[in-house]
Amino acid sequence: MAEKILVTNATIAAPARALIAARGAEVFFLPISTPLDEFRRVVAREEVDAIISRTLRIDAATMDASPRLKVISKHGTGVDNIDIEAATARGIAVLFALAGNARSVAEHTLALILALAKRLVPLDVEIRRGTWPREGYQGIEIAGRQLGLVGYGNIGRLVAPLAQAFGMRVAVYDPYVPADGVPQGIERCAALRDLLEAADFVSLHCPLTAETTGLIGEAELATMKRGAFLINAARGAVVDEAALIAALRAGAIAGAALDSFTAEPAVSDSPLWSLPNTIYTPHIAAITGAASERVALQSVENAFAVLDGRPPDPRCLVNPAALGRRHQR
């Protein structure tokens, strides 16, 4: 019987699709708007062997829908949409694509920093309205300004040199990175508060975990400079959105740029949309042609390693304990 691969997206990059075809596996696609009950029905009907995961929530009941399910391979890095504990208990390996889209997210972060500093979005809006908002305009030179990176993993390590190329000073806060893990020329902050107090731009690049949920809340926003900007290209729930809205309305910080939100798709009536000192993109920082191909290929290769019984790349494996349990299903 041919292996069955379910992709929780309407498509996947052509090289990955060709890899699946060359193996002789069947592939099925579900759009990211698919309701959970329909998702489970497809998993059960097709008895899938592997799921290439985008953003649909994968819970225990969905895993139980296919007794043949052996691997969930994330098309990306964040696995907060997957119940890792349930997968481990069922011997289902969970993997992610290592750094395949890090460059795209890093470049998007710099684009948001520059757009905030130069007020590009409001200027564009005003010109389209027929005004000429030159009088009273004053942008910000980012050279000499301090960028604070919360999280110094694959993405943060790429953002830092890009910012330094513009003349920015860089500081990082990441309790999981040792002192010798930060290169010379970058300040390592021992406490989040130290970073927030000094930074002109704060950019979030940490995974969403129990520890980081609500990491930037009312107290943290109050610690930031009044002229500082917040950029979130990580996960929406890292920021307390209600606290951010209040801080922006009060002028406690100068502005924010968000690529991710607590609820996605973002709700149409959110108070965020009425705030003028903000920029929003729909969780697409990681999506470029080159990144999509790299991530798609790695996610499929990760899945095939598990299906073949080969040791997967340990850097990509989220739950090693699952490998010892998979024959119990």
TAFEN-V979248 format. One record per residue. RES is the residue in one small letter. D_CENTER is the distance of its C-alpha to the mean C-alpha in Angstrom with 2 decimals. Layout:
RES:D_CENTER ; RES:D_CENTER
//
This chain:
m:35.73 ; a:32.83 ; e:29.41 ; k:27.15 ; i:23.47 ; l:21.49 ; v:18.43 ; t:16.57 ; n:16.34 ; a:19.30 ; t:19.34 ; i:18.12 ; a:18.86 ; a:22.61 ; p:22.80 ; a:21.04 ; r:23.30 ; a:26.24 ; l:25.43 ; i:25.51 ; a:28.74 ; a:30.33 ; r:29.94 ; g:31.65 ; a:28.99 ; e:28.51 ; v:25.20 ; f:24.35 ; f:21.72 ; l:20.54 ; p:18.82 ; i:15.76 ; s:18.29 ; t:20.49 ; p:21.87 ; l:21.47 ; d:25.23 ; e:25.34 ; f:22.49 ; r:24.63 ; r:27.75 ; v:26.45 ; v:25.34 ; a:28.83 ; r:30.80 ; e:29.47 ; e:29.19 ; v:26.15 ; d:25.82 ; a:22.11 ; i:19.02 ; i:16.33 ; s:13.50 ; r:11.05 ; t:10.49 ; l:14.07 ; r:14.91 ; i:16.96 ; d:19.54 ; a:22.82 ; a:24.92 ; t:22.90 ; m:23.22 ; d:26.92 ; a:27.47 ; s:27.82 ; p:29.95 ; r:29.03 ; l:25.28 ; k:24.60 ; v:21.00 ; i:17.53 ; s:15.46 ; k:11.74 ; h:11.09 ; g:7.86 ; t:6.91 ; g:5.85 ; v:9.40 ; d:9.80 ; n:11.34 ; i:13.97 ; d:17.00 ; i:17.28 ; e:20.68 ; a:22.09 ; a:21.06 ; t:22.66 ; a:25.75 ; r:26.18 ; g:25.80 ; i:22.76 ; a:20.64 ; v:16.84 ; l:15.15 ; f:11.93 ; a:11.96 ; l:12.47 ; a:11.16 ; g:11.97 ; n:9.49 ; a:9.42 ; r:12.30 ; s:11.02 ; v:8.15 ; a:11.01 ; e:13.47 ; h:11.71 ; t:11.57 ; l:15.26 ; a:16.04 ; l:14.99 ; i:17.01 ; l:19.93 ; a:19.87 ; l:20.10 ; a:22.75 ; k:24.82 ; r:24.38 ; l:23.89 ; v:22.84 ; p:25.76 ; l:28.16 ; d:27.37 ; v:27.86 ; e:31.17 ; i:32.56 ; r:31.89 ; r:33.83 ; g:36.74 ; t:36.63 ; w:36.65 ; p:34.69 ; r:35.86 ; e:38.04 ; g:36.33 ; y:33.10 ; q:31.82 ; g:28.59 ; i:27.15 ; e:27.43 ; i:24.45 ; a:26.69 ; g:27.71 ; r:25.00 ; q:22.85 ; l:19.09 ; g:17.72 ; l:14.57 ; v:13.34 ; g:12.06 ; y:13.65 ; g:12.05 ; n:11.56 ; i:9.68 ; g:11.91 ; r:14.85 ; l:14.51 ; v:14.09 ; a:17.22 ; p:19.74 ; l:18.68 ; a:19.38 ; q:22.51 ; a:23.74 ; f:23.99 ; g:25.95 ; m:23.50 ; r:23.96 ; v:20.96 ; a:20.61 ; v:18.08 ; y:17.77 ; d:16.60 ; p:19.18 ; y:18.36 ; v:19.27 ; p:23.08 ; a:25.12 ; d:25.94 ; g:22.31 ; v:22.00 ; p:24.09 ; q:26.99 ; g:26.38 ; i:23.28 ; e:24.04 ; r:22.72 ; c:22.82 ; a:24.02 ; a:22.96 ; l:20.17 ; r:23.05 ; d:24.41 ; l:21.33 ; l:21.07 ; e:24.80 ; a:24.93 ; a:21.87 ; d:22.28 ; f:18.57 ; v:15.98 ; s:12.43 ; l:9.77 ; h:7.87 ; c:8.49 ; p:7.38 ; l:8.62 ; t:12.22 ; a:15.62 ; e:16.08 ; t:13.16 ; t:13.51 ; g:15.33 ; l:15.26 ; i:15.93 ; g:18.86 ; e:22.31 ; a:23.69 ; e:20.90 ; l:21.01 ; a:24.76 ; t:24.57 ; m:22.95 ; k:25.39 ; r:26.53 ; g:25.75 ; a:22.21 ; f:18.99 ; l:15.59 ; i:12.37 ; n:9.04 ; a:6.08 ; a:4.17 ; r:5.34 ; g:8.70 ; a:10.93 ; v:10.65 ; v:13.02 ; d:16.30 ; e:16.50 ; a:20.27 ; a:20.78 ; l:18.84 ; i:20.99 ; a:24.06 ; a:23.35 ; l:22.90 ; r:26.02 ; a:27.98 ; g:27.06 ; a:25.88 ; i:23.21 ; a:23.52 ; g:20.42 ; a:16.69 ; a:14.08 ; l:11.17 ; d:8.54 ; s:7.49 ; f:10.41 ; t:12.08 ; a:13.62 ; e:12.40 ; p:14.28 ; a:15.11 ; v:18.77 ; s:21.29 ; d:23.31 ; s:20.81 ; p:22.56 ; l:19.66 ; w:21.09 ; s:24.42 ; l:23.28 ; p:24.35 ; n:22.54 ; t:19.01 ; i:16.85 ; y:14.40 ; t:12.42 ; p:11.32 ; h:7.57 ; i:8.91 ; a:7.94 ; a:7.44 ; i:10.56 ; t:13.78 ; g:16.77 ; a:16.79 ; a:13.19 ; s:13.70 ; e:16.91 ; r:15.79 ; v:13.03 ; a:15.50 ; l:18.32 ; q:16.76 ; s:15.64 ; v:19.22 ; e:20.86 ; n:19.23 ; a:20.57 ; f:23.94 ; a:24.36 ; v:24.33 ; l:26.53 ; d:28.92 ; g:29.18 ; r:28.05 ; p:26.11 ; p:22.44 ; d:20.75 ; p:20.61 ; r:17.57 ; c:15.60 ; l:17.50 ; v:16.07 ; n:19.45 ; p:22.45 ; a:24.85 ; a:24.28 ; l:26.07 ; g:29.24 ; r:29.22 ; r:28.46 ; h:32.18 ; q:32.92 ; r:31.46
//
